[in-house]
């Protein structure tokens, strides 16, 4: 056995983080060095890059104002009101919060930078075959994967080293989560506004191809892939990774202090997870005529296997608890199983997608009914997986606290380590996820550049794999968020119990809260309100898409009606792409704030009315309904999307058939499901969990009941 200290493992974590950032820089230069010479592609690519950066700049200006106001409130109130004594902790909490928002914003910016280069390179590489195009798209996505996880590990480590207080990590995590909430919602509204409008007018009304340059919304659609699926999803997974580490470290510190082996294990496993992702990305390969789905899956399995072996070896060498390793392994295994189950319901090679495509031959009503039903069915494997991993992790780790009467605390710590295990390969998951919108853009560029059917067929195959892997990633990130927020519920209990001891409400070493009894009317009150919030949040986001898309459809009709020769495709007839980008941007920025405010304000209201017991019920209800809705919407949307792709590949009548028009309608309904509301819910449940933990002292001291 080797002795290791917290300081040593933190230094190791920082070195691994810098290794990941260095690898990201190398991948960036490799992608940038790939050949590209087509002037038309360069022109369109520049439109996309400019539009994405313009939206991001305007969105970040709005969010900077929100961050400034929130930082002042954090400073005044957290972790204790400044009038209650020493303000040093309040200063550190505010600084940690701002640091979290900056790194989360940086995650989105890095993603946009590489994605708007990789899409051009991947499109041009497709002329040489599937292998160079795949490698360019994947390595472009991997830049984001390495950068996001490297910065999250670096941020967590630096904050804890500087402040020496795990509670400050909740401030850092809240910064990441609050920005991710608005970035994912805003990006999701933008991308689906453009996607729905382009599809409805272009494909359904006029029967023109998906990425036809005559369509004024087509550039906005490609911009949306970047701001929604790259910047938004990057901030989302940055937030999930930070939240899981923060919850684990808060509980590890509460159990044994900052120098305990539990804290060392959290850092060791997180660093090994990033190291495993580096190895997985570096070894990713595809044959000359290879299957991109298999290539993406095999690199994920390599990462998973490397993590399992390295953490087991570390546990043996440093004398860590095997029970905690087992809880981590459970999370890792369940994450893989959830990925396989999601793939089954969203892959166009599997029966559910093909059945939805067949149902489309009878019209759009049957497309919607079958897709929605498969979406509901797809929730079961993931929810069972989350339930089993939480139960097993709790039961495996609870005996570690038997000697000190901390069974419940160690059980909740076990759940936090299961969440950490599920998110351990998040570097690879983000790489796969960012690959999706890059090859989606590449497909559009290949069509707009006139590269011919053979090249478009290659990019279609890459895009189909991207759709599947995006659906798997969303299922994975939602499930990981589920485990993380269960762990954050444990962190909330730890914060309440610590505060209760400091305020003299209970004796030292005793707990004010050990569980939440749903027969308690205060808990039940919170539970019912909590169940409703994800539904309200989803409705507000999708109504935002609906209103915005109607405005854009009117604008597309105006341009086709008033610009001579545009419908016929005359070379001198140029659509006003910027007008559609501006409609999507303005509408997204207008709609993104209210939904987030509802989630945060409702949490504060429940806490001030019912106190910590009501918050326990609120979080439980929010987690349960949030997970169900998020999984349903993400998977149903993925099923509809790939059913459309399956028909377009020549099945069930092919392009222009009744089945094709019905499948496009299904995809249109599924777009805000899978890319706006669904993946935003997991950020919402994380945000309300962190708000609850941060305001635990306030809710303990000030509540009506």
C-alpha positions in Angstrom: 0.0 0.0 0.0 1.2 3.5 -0.8 0.3 6.6 1.3 -1.1 9.5 -0.6 -2.3 13.0 0.6 -5.1 15.3 -0.6 -2.4 17.7 -1.9 -0.7 15.0 -3.9 -3.8 13.9 -5.6 -4.9 17.4 -6.3 -1.6 18.1 -8.1 -2.1 14.9 -10.1 -5.6 16.0 -11.0 -4.2 19.4 -12.2 -1.5 17.6 -14.3 -4.2 15.4 -16.0 -6.3 18.5 -16.7 -3.4 20.2 -18.4 -2.6 17.0 -20.3 -6.2 17.0 -21.6 -6.0 20.7 -22.5 -2.7 20.1 -24.3 -4.3 17.2 -26.2 -7.2 19.4 -27.1 -4.8 22.0 -28.6 -3.1 19.3 -30.7 -6.4 18.0 -32.0 -7.5 21.6 -32.8 -4.3 22.1 -34.9 -4.8 18.7 -36.6 -8.4 19.5 -37.6 -7.4 23.0 -38.8 -4.6 21.6 -40.9 -6.9 19.4 -42.9 -7.3 20.6 -46.5 -10.2 22.8 -47.7 -10.2 24.7 -50.9 -13.9 25.1 -52.1 -14.8 28.8 -52.2 -18.6 28.1 -51.9 -18.2 26.0 -48.9 -15.8 28.6 -47.3 -18.4 31.3 -47.9 -21.3 29.3 -46.4 -19.1 28.2 -43.5 -18.2 31.8 -42.8 -22.0 32.6 -42.6 -22.4 29.8 -40.0 -19.4 30.8 -38.0 -20.4 34.5 -38.0 -24.0 33.7 -37.0 -23.0 31.3 -34.2 -20.5 33.8 -32.7 -23.0 36.7 -33.0 -25.7 34.7 -31.2 -23.2 33.6 -28.5 -22.0 37.2 -28.0 -25.5 38.5 -27.5 -26.6 35.6 -25.3 -23.5 36.0 -23.1 -24.1 39.8 -22.7 -27.6 39.0 -21.4 -26.3 36.3 -19.1 -23.5 38.5 -17.9 -26.1 40.9 -16.5 -27.9 38.0 -14.8 -24.6 36.7 -13.4 -23.7 40.2 -12.0 -27.1 40.4 -10.1 -26.8 36.8 -8.9 -23.2 37.3 -7.7 -24.3 40.2 -5.6 -27.1 38.1 -4.0 -24.7 35.2 -3.5 -22.3 37.6 -1.7 -25.0 39.1 0.5 -26.7 35.8 1.5 -24.3 32.8 1.1 -23.2 30.8 2.9 -24.6 33.1 5.7 -26.1 36.6 5.5 -23.2 39.1 5.6 -24.7 40.7 8.7 -24.3 37.4 10.6 -20.5 37.7 10.9 -17.4 36.9 8.9 -17.8 37.9 5.3 -14.7 36.1 4.0 -16.7 33.0 3.1 -19.3 35.1 1.3 -16.5 36.7 -0.8 -15.1 33.2 -1.7 -18.6 32.0 -2.5 -19.3 34.9 -4.9 -15.9 34.5 -6.6 -16.5 30.7 -6.9 -19.9 31.4 -8.5 -18.4 33.8 -11.1 -15.6 31.4 -11.8 -18.1 28.6 -12.5 -20.1 30.8 -15.0 -16.9 31.9 -16.8 -15.7 28.3 -17.3 -19.1 27.2 -18.4 -19.3 30.0 -20.9 -15.8 29.1 -22.1 -16.9 25.5 -22.7 -19.5 26.8 -25.1 -17.1 29.2 -26.8 -14.5 26.5 -27.4 -17.1 24.2 -28.9 -18.2 26.9 -31.4 -14.6 27.7 -32.4 -13.8 24.1 -33.3 -17.2 23.1 -34.7 -17.3 25.9 -37.2 -13.9 24.8 -38.6 -14.5 21.0 -38.4 -17.8 21.2 -40.3 -16.0 22.6 -43.4 -13.1 20.2 -43.1 -15.4 17.2 -42.6 -17.5 18.2 -45.7 -14.5 18.5 -47.9 -12.9 15.3 -46.5 -16.1 13.4 -47.5 -15.0 13.7 -51.1 -12.1 11.3 -50.3 -14.3 8.8 -48.4 -16.0 8.1 -45.1 -12.8 7.5 -43.1 -11.2 11.0 -43.4 -14.6 12.7 -43.0 -15.4 10.7 -39.8 -11.9 11.3 -38.3 -12.2 15.1 -38.9 -15.7 15.3 -37.4 -14.8 13.1 -34.4 -11.5 14.8 -33.6 -13.3 18.2 -33.9 -15.8 16.9 -31.3 -13.0 15.6 -29.1 -11.4 19.1 -28.9 -14.6 20.1 -27.0 -14.6 16.8 -24.9 -11.1 17.3 -23.7 -11.4 21.0 -23.1 -14.7 20.8 -21.2 -13.7 18.0 -18.8 -10.1 19.4 -18.5 -11.5 22.8 -17.4 -14.1 21.3 -15.1 -11.5 19.2 -13.2 -9.1 22.1 -13.1 -11.8 24.5 -11.8 -13.0 22.1 -9.0 -9.4 21.4 -7.9 -8.3 25.0 -7.9 -11.4 26.2 -6.0 -11.0 23.6 -3.3 -7.2 24.2 -3.0 -7.7 28.0 -2.7 -10.8 28.1 -0.4 -10.3 24.8 1.5 -14.1 24.6 2.0 -16.2 22.1 0.0 -19.4 24.3 0.4 -17.7 26.8 -1.9 -17.9 24.1 -4.6 -21.7 24.4 -4.5 -21.2 28.1 -5.5 -18.9 27.1 -8.3 -21.4 24.4 -9.4 -24.3 26.8 -9.2 -22.4 29.2 -11.5 -21.9 26.4 -14.0 -25.5 25.2 -13.7 -27.2 28.6 -14.0 -25.3 29.5 -17.1 -25.8 26.0 -18.6 -29.6 26.3 -17.9 -29.9 29.5 -19.9 -27.4 28.5 -22.6 -29.1 25.2 -23.2 -32.6 26.8 -23.2 -31.5 29.7 -25.4 -29.5 27.5 -27.8 -32.4 25.0 -27.9 -35.0 27.6 -28.8 -32.7 29.1 -31.5 -31.9 25.8 -33.2 -35.4 24.4 -33.2 -36.9 27.7 -34.4 -34.7 27.5 -37.5 -35.0 23.8 -38.0 -38.8 23.6 -37.8 -39.2 26.7 -40.0 -36.8 25.4 -42.7 -38.4 21.9 -42.7 -42.0 23.1 -42.8 -41.6 25.6 -45.6 -38.8 23.9 -47.5 -39.5 20.2 -47.3 -43.2 20.0 -46.6 -44.6 23.0 -48.6 -42.2 23.3 -51.5 -40.6 19.9 -51.6 -37.1 21.2 -51.9 -34.1 19.4 -50.2 -33.3 19.8 -46.5 -30.2 22.0 -47.0 -31.2 23.8 -50.2 -29.4 27.2 -50.3 -32.6 28.9 -51.7 -34.2 28.4 -48.2 -33.6 31.6 -46.2 -33.7 29.6 -42.9 -31.0 27.1 -43.9 -28.0 29.0 -42.6 -29.9 29.7 -39.3 -30.6 26.0 -39.1 -26.9 25.2 -39.4 -26.0 28.0 -36.9 -28.6 26.4 -34.5 -26.8 23.1 -34.6 -23.8 24.8 -33.2 -25.4 27.1 -30.6 -27.8 24.4 -29.4 -26.0 21.0 -29.7 -22.4 22.2 -29.3 -22.4 25.3 -27.1 -25.5 24.4 -25.1 -24.8 20.7 -24.7 -21.1 21.5 -23.8 -22.3 23.8 -21.0 -24.8 21.2 -19.9 -22.3 18.4 -19.6 -19.7 20.7 -18.0 -22.4 21.4 -15.4 -23.3 17.7 -14.9 -19.6 16.8 -14.4 -19.0 19.7 -11.9 -22.2 19.0 -10.0 -21.4 15.3 -9.5 -17.9 16.1 -8.3 -19.2 18.9 -6.0 -21.8 16.6 -4.4 -19.3 13.9 -3.8 -16.8 16.2 -2.3 -19.3 18.0 -0.1 -20.4 14.6 1.4 -16.8 13.2 1.5 -15.7 16.3 3.5 -18.7 16.0 5.8 -17.8 12.4 6.5 -14.1 12.8 7.3 -12.7 16.2 6.5 -10.8 17.6 3.6 -7.8 15.3 4.2 -9.8 12.1 4.3 -9.4 9.1 1.9 -12.9 9.7 0.6 -11.9 13.1 -0.8 -8.7 11.6 -2.2 -10.8 8.9 -4.0 -13.1 11.5 -5.6 -10.2 13.3 -7.1 -8.4 10.1 -8.1 -11.4 8.6 -9.9 -12.3 11.9 -11.6 -8.7 12.3 -12.9 -8.6 8.7 -14.0 -11.9 9.2 -15.9 -10.4 12.1 -17.9 -7.2 10.1 -18.5 -9.3 7.2 -19.8 -11.2 9.5 -22.1 -7.8 10.8 -23.5 -6.8 7.2 -24.3 -10.2 6.4 -25.8 -10.1 9.4 -28.1 -6.5 8.7 -29.1 -7.3 5.2 -30.1 -10.5 5.9 -32.0 -10.4 4.5 -35.6 -12.6 3.6 -38.5 -11.9 1.5 -41.5 -11.9 2.6 -45.1 -15.5 1.4 -45.5 -16.2 1.3 -41.8 -19.4 1.8 -39.8 -19.3 5.1 -37.9 -21.8 3.8 -35.3 -19.4 0.9 -34.4 -16.4 3.3 -34.4 -18.1 5.6 -31.9 -19.3 2.7 -29.7 -16.0 0.9 -29.7 -14.0 4.0 -28.5 -16.6 4.4 -25.7 -16.2 0.8 -24.6 -12.4 1.2 -24.6 -12.7 4.3 -22.4 -15.1 2.4 -20.0 -12.8 -0.6 -19.8 -9.7 1.5 -19.2 -11.5 3.4 -16.4 -12.7 0.2 -14.7 -9.2 -1.3 -14.7 -7.3 1.8 -13.6 -9.6 2.6 -10.8 -9.5 -1.0 -9.5 -5.6 -0.8 -9.6 -5.7 2.5 -7.8 -8.0 1.2 -5.2 -5.7 -1.8 -4.6 -2.5 0.3 -4.5 -3.7 3.1 -2.2 -5.9 1.0 0.1 -9.2 2.7 -0.8 -12.5 1.1 0.1 -13.6 -1.6 -2.4 -17.2 -0.9 -1.5 -16.9 2.7 -2.8 -15.2 1.3 -6.0 -18.1 -1.1 -6.4 -20.6 1.8 -6.2 -18.6 3.7 -8.8 -18.5 0.6 -11.0 -22.3 0.2 -10.7 -22.7 3.7 -12.1 -20.3 3.0 -14.9 -22.0 -0.2 -15.9 -25.5 1.2 -15.7 -24.5 4.2 -17.8 -23.3 1.8 -20.5 -26.6 -0.2 -20.3 -28.6 3.0 -20.6 -26.6 3.9 -23.6 -27.4 0.5 -25.2 -31.1 0.8 -24.4 -31.3 4.4 -25.8 -29.6 3.2 -29.0 -32.2 0.5 -29.4 -35.1 3.0 -29.4 -33.4 5.6 -31.6 -31.1 3.8 -34.0 -32.6 3.4 -37.5 -31.2 -0.1 -37.7 -33.5 -1.2 -34.8 -37.2 -2.1 -34.9 -38.7 0.9 -33.0 -37.5 3.5 -35.6 -38.4 1.2 -38.5 -41.9 0.7 -37.0 -42.5 4.4 -36.7 -41.4 4.8 -40.4 -43.8 2.1 -41.4 -46.6 3.8 -39.4 -45.9 7.0 -41.3 -47.3 5.4 -44.5 -50.7 5.9 -42.9 -50.2 9.6 -42.2 -48.7 11.9 -39.5 -51.2 11.0 -36.8 -49.8 7.5 -36.7 -46.2 8.9 -36.8 -46.9 10.9 -33.7 -48.7 8.1 -31.8 -46.1 5.4 -32.5 -43.1 7.7 -31.8 -44.6 9.0 -28.6 -45.4 5.5 -27.4 -41.9 4.2 -28.1 -40.6 7.3 -26.2 -42.7 6.3 -23.2 -41.4 2.7 -23.4 -37.8 3.9 -23.7 -38.0 5.6 -20.2 -38.3 2.2 -18.4 -34.8 0.8 -18.9 -33.1 4.1 -18.0 -35.3 4.7 -14.9 -34.8 1.1 -13.8 -31.1 1.6 -14.3 -31.1 4.8 -12.2 -33.2 3.2 -9.5 -31.0 0.0 -9.3 -27.7 2.0 -9.3 -28.9 4.3 -6.5 -30.2 1.4 -4.5 -27.1 -0.8 -4.9 -24.7 2.0 -4.3 -26.5 3.0 -1.1 -26.7 -0.6 0.2 -23.1 -1.3 -0.7 -21.6 1.8 1.0 -24.0 2.2 4.0 -22.1 -0.5 6.1 -19.0 1.7 6.0 -20.8 4.1 8.5 -22.1 1.3 10.8 -19.4 2.0 13.5 -20.1 5.7 13.7 -23.9 5.7 13.1 -23.4 7.3 9.6 -25.0 4.5 7.5 -27.4 7.0 5.7 -24.5 9.5 5.1 -22.2 6.8 3.6 -25.1 5.4 1.6 -25.7 8.8 0.0 -22.0 9.2 -0.6 -22.1 5.9 -2.4 -24.8 7.3 -4.7 -22.7 10.3 -5.4 -19.8 8.0 -6.4 -22.2 6.0 -8.7 -23.0 9.4 -10.4 -19.2 10.1 -10.6 -18.7 6.6 -12.1 -21.5 7.2 -14.7 -19.9 10.6 -15.6 -16.3 9.3 -15.5 -16.2 8.8 -19.3 -17.8 12.2 -19.9 -14.8 13.4 -22.0 -15.6 10.6 -24.5 -19.4 11.3 -24.2 -18.9 15.0 -25.1 -16.6 14.1 -28.0 -19.3 11.8 -29.4 -22.0 14.4 -28.8 -20.1 17.3 -30.5 -19.3 15.0 -33.4 -23.1 14.9 -34.2 -23.7 18.6 -35.0 -20.3 18.8 -36.8 -21.3 16.1 -39.3 -24.8 17.4 -39.5 -23.4 20.7 -40.7 -21.0 18.9 -43.0 -23.9 17.2 -44.6 -25.6 20.6 -45.2 -22.4 22.1 -46.6 -21.9 19.1 -49.0 -25.4 19.7 -50.4 -25.0 23.5 -50.6 -21.6 23.1 -52.2 -22.9 20.8 -54.9 -20.6 17.9 -54.1 -22.9 15.3 -55.6 -25.1 12.4 -54.4 -22.1 10.1 -53.5 -20.6 12.6 -51.1 -24.0 13.5 -49.7 -24.6 9.7 -49.1 -21.4 9.5 -47.1 -22.3 12.6 -45.0 -25.8 11.2 -44.5 -24.4 8.0 -43.0 -22.2 10.0 -40.7 -25.1 12.2 -39.8 -27.4 9.2 -39.0 -24.7 7.9 -36.6 -24.5 11.4 -35.2 -28.3 11.5 -34.5 -28.1 8.1 -32.8 -25.1 9.1 -30.7 -26.7 12.4 -29.8 -29.8 10.6 -28.5 -27.5 8.2 -26.5 -25.6 11.1 -25.1 -28.8 12.9 -24.1 -30.1 9.7 -22.4 -26.8 9.3 -20.7 -26.6 12.9 -19.5 -30.2 12.8 -18.2 -29.5 9.6 -16.3 -26.3 10.9 -14.9 -28.1 14.1 -13.9 -30.7 11.9 -12.1 -28.0 10.2 -10.0 -26.2 13.5 -9.5 -29.3 15.2 -8.1 -30.0 12.3 -5.8 -26.5 12.8 -4.6 -27.2 16.6 -4.3 -30.2 15.7 -2.2 -27.7 14.1 0.1 -25.5 17.2 -0.1 -28.6 19.3 0.9 -29.1 17.1 3.9 -25.5 17.5 4.9 -25.7 21.3 4.6 -28.9 21.4 6.7 -27.4 19.2 9.4 -24.2 21.1 9.5 -26.1 24.4 9.8 -28.4 23.0 12.5 -25.4 22.1 14.6 -23.8 25.5 14.1 -27.1 27.2 15.1 -27.5 25.0 18.1 -30.7 23.4 16.9 -29.2 19.9 17.5 -26.3 18.7 19.6 -22.9 18.2 17.9 -22.7 14.9 16.0 -26.5 14.6 15.7 -28.7 15.1 12.6 -31.7 17.3 12.2 -32.8 15.5 9.0 -32.2 11.8 8.3 -35.0 11.3 5.7 -38.1 12.8 4.3 -41.5 11.3 5.2 -44.0 11.8 2.4 -46.9 11.3 5.0 -45.7 14.6 6.5 -48.0 17.2 4.9 -45.2 19.7 4.5 -43.1 17.2 2.6 -46.1 16.2 0.5 -46.8 19.9 -0.3 -43.3 20.3 -1.6 -43.5 17.0 -3.5 -46.6 18.0 -5.5 -45.2 21.4 -6.4 -41.9 19.7 -7.4 -43.7 17.3 -9.8 -45.3 20.2 -11.6 -42.2 22.3 -12.3 -40.5 20.3 -15.1 -43.8 20.2 -17.0 -44.2 24.0 -16.7 -40.5 24.6 -17.6 -40.9 22.3 -20.7 -44.1 24.0 -21.8 -42.5 27.5 -21.6 -39.5 26.5 -23.7 -41.6 24.7 -26.4 -44.1 27.6 -26.6 -41.0 29.8 -27.1 -40.0 27.7 -30.0 -43.6 27.7 -31.3 -44.0 31.5 -31.2 -40.5 32.1 -32.7 -40.9 29.5 -35.5 -44.2 31.1 -36.6 -42.4 34.4 -37.0 -39.7 32.8 -39.0 -42.1 30.9 -41.3 -43.8 34.2 -42.1 -40.4 35.7 -43.0 -39.5 32.7 -45.2 -42.8 33.1 -47.1 -42.2 36.8 -47.4 -38.8 36.2 -49.0 -40.0 33.5 -51.4 -42.9 35.8 -52.4 -41.0 39.1 -52.8 -37.5 38.1 -54.1 -37.7 37.5 -57.8 -36.3 34.1 -59.0 -35.6 32.8 -55.5 -38.1 29.9 -55.7 -36.7 29.0 -59.1 -33.1 29.1 -57.9 -31.8 31.9 -60.2 -28.1 32.7 -59.5 -28.8 36.4 -59.0 -31.6 35.7 -56.4 -30.0 35.7 -53.0 -32.0 35.0 -49.8 -31.6 37.2 -46.7 -30.0 34.7 -44.4 -29.2 37.3 -41.8 -32.9 38.2 -41.2 -33.7 34.6 -40.2 -30.7 34.4 -38.0 -31.8 37.7 -36.3 -35.4 36.4 -35.7 -34.0 33.2 -34.1 -31.5 35.1 -32.0 -34.0 37.8 -30.8 -36.7 35.2 -30.0 -34.3 32.9 -28.2 -32.9 35.7 -26.0 -36.5 36.9 -25.2 -37.7 33.4 -24.2 -34.8 31.9 -22.4 -34.9 33.9 -19.1 -38.6 33.3 -17.9 -38.5 29.5 -17.8 -35.3 29.5 -15.8 -36.7 32.1 -13.4 -39.8 30.0 -12.8 -37.6 27.1 -11.7 -35.4 29.1 -9.4 -38.2 31.3 -7.9 -40.5 28.3 -7.2 -37.7 26.6 -5.3 -37.2 29.7 -3.1 -40.9 30.1 -2.6 -41.4 26.5 -1.5 -38.4 26.8 0.9 -39.7 30.0 2.5 -43.2 28.5 2.9 -42.4 25.0 4.1 -38.7 25.1 5.1 -36.2 22.3 4.7 -38.8 19.5 4.9 -40.9 21.0 2.0 -37.7 21.4 0.0 -36.9 17.7 0.5 -40.3 16.8 -1.0 -39.9 19.4 -3.7 -36.6 18.0 -4.9 -37.9 14.4 -4.8 -40.9 15.3 -7.0 -38.8 17.5 -9.3 -36.3 14.6 -9.8 -38.9 12.0 -10.5 -41.1 13.9 -13.0 -38.0 15.6 -14.5 -36.3 12.4 -15.3 -39.4 10.9 -16.9 -40.2 13.9 -19.0 -36.6 14.4 -20.1 -36.1 10.8 -21.1 -39.5 10.7 -22.9 -38.9 13.8 -24.9 -35.2 13.1 -25.8 -35.9 9.6 -26.9 -39.2 10.2 -28.7 -37.5 13.1 -30.6 -34.6 10.9 -31.6 -36.9 8.1 -32.8 -38.9 10.6 -35.0 -35.7 12.1 -36.4 -34.2 8.8 -37.4 -37.5 7.5 -38.7 -37.4 10.5 -41.2 -33.8 9.6 -42.1 -34.8 5.9 -42.6 -37.6 7.0 -45.1 -35.2 9.4 -46.8 -32.7 6.5 -47.3 -35.3 5.0 -49.7 -37.5 2.9 -47.3 -41.3 3.0 -47.0 -41.6 5.0 -50.3 -38.6 7.2 -49.9 -38.4 11.0 -50.5 -41.6 12.7 -51.6 -43.9 9.9 -50.5 -46.8 10.1 -48.0 -44.6 8.4 -45.4 -41.8 11.0 -46.0 -44.2 14.0 -45.4 -45.6 12.3 -42.3 -42.1 11.5 -41.0 -41.1 15.2 -41.5 -44.1 16.3 -39.4 -43.0 13.8 -36.7 -39.5 15.1 -36.8 -40.8 18.7 -36.5 -42.8 17.7 -33.4 -39.7 15.9 -32.0 -37.3 18.7 -32.6 -38.3 20.9 -29.6 -38.8 17.6 -27.6 -35.2 16.4 -28.1 -33.2 19.5 -28.5 -35.0 22.2 -26.5 -37.1 20.9 -23.5 -35.7 17.3 -23.0 -32.0 18.0 -22.4 -32.8 21.3 -20.6 -34.8 19.5 -17.9 -31.7 17.8 -16.5 -30.0 21.1 -16.1 -33.2 22.5 -14.4 -33.2 19.7 -11.8 -29.5 20.3 -11.1 -30.1 24.0 -10.7 -33.0 23.7 -8.2 -31.0 21.1 -6.2 -28.0 23.5 -5.9 -30.3 26.5 -5.0 -31.7 24.3 -2.3 -28.3 23.4 -0.9 -27.0 26.9 -1.1 -30.1 28.4 0.7 -30.3 25.6 3.2 -29.4 27.9 6.1 -32.0 30.5 5.0 -34.8 27.9 4.7 -33.8 26.5 8.1 -34.1 29.9 9.8 -36.9 31.6 7.8 -40.0 29.7 6.8 -43.8 30.1 7.4 -44.4 26.5 8.5 
